[in-house]
Amino acid sequence: MFVRRMEQSPPPWKKTLRYAALTDVGLRRANNQDSHAVVAAGTDARWNDRGHLFVVADGMGAHAAGEVASKFATETITQSYLRRKNELPHQAIAGAVYDAHRFIREKSAQEEAFRDMGTTVDALLILPQGALIAHVGDSRVYRLRGQVLEQMTFDHSLVWEVCMATNLSFDKAPSYIPKNQITRSLGPTENLKVDLEGLFPVLLGDTFLLCSDGLSGQVSDHEIGQILGVFPPDLAVETLVNLANLRGGPDNITVIVVNAVPTPPGEPEPVDDDTIPLIGWGALGLSFLGLLSFGFSFVSGMLSLWIVSLIATIVFCAIFIGLSAKTLFRSSPYADGIAPFGKGPYTRTRCVPDPEFVEKLTVILHELRQATRNDRWFVESNEADHAEEEGKAAVRRQDTPEAVRQFALAINHLMRELKRVSAHRKK
């Protein structure tokens, strides 16, 4: 199960999942060509059957074509996936992506304004058996487990393809290779290959991130992991979008953060329900007694008792083996006919909060304050001031995670105020 507890029936999905999504046009784009969708299972029945679906798409094309392509992708994928009720999840999500690809190509052929439009797409399924990803393009899905951030998808970009072909690490790609040239997307080419990754077991505390390259191009994996590690989803998406914008915001930014909720205080701790039931061990014990009885009756020549003992031993052994096999099959994340796909994760980055990132945040905060003064933006800064003081106190006591959290909160408070004042000025 996604989250296991000591209960007779699966817990309601709302107790096992937290998520947040945020999209932003950035600072240099006139329109937002990103699109996203969240389809959370509203009932236990839907959860057991289809799970939760999260989608991010980054469109491309002249004028509004990219915006249209990404919207077509998210809408078609969510609708098609839910319609494919007779297929296994991996078949349904891959089929849904292909449906979106065909639909975009049809629309592109029908209208000149949409000619050659395309989009990346990442679709994350959180299922009772684990996490499954469908992927095309250079948008990304990450997983934070503990203090390690893993990129679960392979960038379909010229940089990554060259590195893969030449056995180079992805962070040592030659600078002359264009970083924004993708090799695979929905729409432009007739033949499309959809990558599937997973199933990946989901543990308590695991955090998944889906994002367009407007985030990953401006915020490093090391920084992303630190932010995910200190904030719940709603504050994590806000902080990540703010950081991308404060570093220039050259592209649209879309972020979805999904967190497997740890057990709240006062509730039973999760237990492993993949153990063999008590009745199975009872059957094993009775099998042993039956075997002793069988041996005794065989030696003493009591034929009737010998036959009964033999039958009882066979029955109880069968019960034990059956329950054991069922348990072992259920504990596999590849149950229900879903085989392992892909080779992810492709990168791993240790993300222990460090003083260097704290220093970067303090510089950003200082520059943000200076900009508001220079441009005479009169903002309410009490909350930001308080968070900054808490951050300084955390630095003094060498509590680096808290320092990261507080300085990021101060930045968030100022950014909210700037947006509020900006909206007021436009009226």
Phi, psi and omega in degrees: 000158179301308172227125184258138179223169180276072180223158180290319183245160180300143179291153175304145186300332182294338180276353186245000191212136168234141178209160176208149180225145179208135175232148183214142183290342185085188185255352185235008180245144180277331180222162183261112180266002174275156174213154178211162179210145175230122176237091179274139178295121183274351180221162176297325180296315179294322178300312181293330185271313187238343181072199178253142183238131178230132185226136172232135178225141181238106187277162178214148181145161182291152177054237183264008187297318180296320178298318179293317182298314181293324178293316176303318183296309183294320181292314183294318182297314182295318181290315182294320180300316181289333178286332185278063187288337184268005181251154173293155185307317182293326176291319183293317183287322176295316178299323179295321178293318177297322176300317179296320179300313180295319181296318179296319179295320178298313180295324179296323180285334184278328186233128182299325182295338182258010184302130177064020176290153181203176180199149167278168173203140169231128177236122179252124173254127170257109186248164174303332181274344183146198182255136181228138185234135168249134193215134172215126176105203184244011165292161190229155168238126177246159169229128172259120176234115187066239179244027178240123177261126182242134173272116187272350183241155178262124179295122173275072181229160180299321180300309182292323180295319179295316179298319179296318182290331183255006178065029177269149172288149188295334180275001179240030180291142178303140185292339183282350179278126180302129185275345184253015180264114182264154185251355182208135178199162176284131172116293192298320183252150184293312183271130181231139172247125178261125176279134170249137178232134179122192357290142175250127176302142179252121180256156176305130180092347176301140177233129177253143178232126170252136181205153170277170184286355172296335174270305187295339177282343185245335183240127184288160177302320181299320180285320178302313181298321179294319179294315179298329184284339184250352184234150167289168186307317185296318179283331178295313181295320179297314182296316182296317178295318178298316180298317179297319179291320181289348174258024174117331179048051185287347184221167172298149183232124176228132185222132169236129177241129182235128185234131173280113192288127172294162180296125178296154178303139177091347178265157180301143176292147177301140177236158181277108181271012178267015176276161180288129182301159181303323181297330178293317177293326176298318179296323178295318179297316179295326177298319180295316177297320178298323179294320177296317179296321178299315180296317180298313182293326180293317180292321184276353177080017179274094188299313183297316179293326179299315181294314180299316181297320180296314180297315181299318180297316180297316182297310183292325175296320179296319178299313181297314181296319180297313179294322179295315181296319179297318181294315181296322179293318182293328183285345179284134177290351180257029177289175177060031173079009181264117182271162176291141181234153171072183182236011182292160003282154185261335174222153175226131181229124176284130190237054175286126178307130184230158181300331180298317179290323176302316180297319178299318180294321179294323177295315178301316180298317179297315181295324179293317177297318180297319180295320179295324179288316182297322182268005179056046172271108183273099185247152175280118188241015183301313181294320178295319179299316181297315180296321179296318178296320177296323177295318178296320178296321178295323177296318181297324179266010175062035174263081188297315178303319180291326177296316176302314183297313185290318179293324176294321176298319178299318177298316180300316180300315180294320179295321176298317180295319179298320178293322179295314180293321179298316179296323179293321181294329183284345181287000000 
